[in-house]
Amino acid sequence: MSVTIYHNPRCSKSRQTLALLEKRGIEPEIIEYLVTPPTEAELKRLLKLLGISPRELLRTKEEEYKQAKLDKPDVSDAEIIRAMIKYPRLMERPIVVAGNKAALGRPPENVLKIL
């Protein structure tokens, strides 16, 4: 089974999740999503695999969250997705995909349920 991690090497949870995978002998495809942000289709696929709404994937403490005015309750899912593509730091991390399942590595052990 192929495993992919949407990774931010500066994030401790992302590093811990990657280390957890490697400790289990898994060599995932590493996508540094800040360098290579997901496309709209990829982001929609990740959300579907995670079973969450775009708002649930948002990091609300990032400066871009305030700049894009995403705190307003009437912001649509499409607007949130566009903002995450424009400002990938807004995406919660890390995201691990294994086959047709995905999990957020918060906490890192959370990804074990999809392996």
Salt bridges, closest charged atoms under 4 A:
GLU40 OE2 - LYS44 NZ 3.04
GLU62 OE2 - ARG59 NE 3.08
GLU62 OE1 - ARG89 NH2 2.50
GLU64 OE1 - ARG89 NH2 3.56
GLU92 OE2 - ARG59 NH1 2.92
GLU92 OE2 - ARG106 NE 2.65
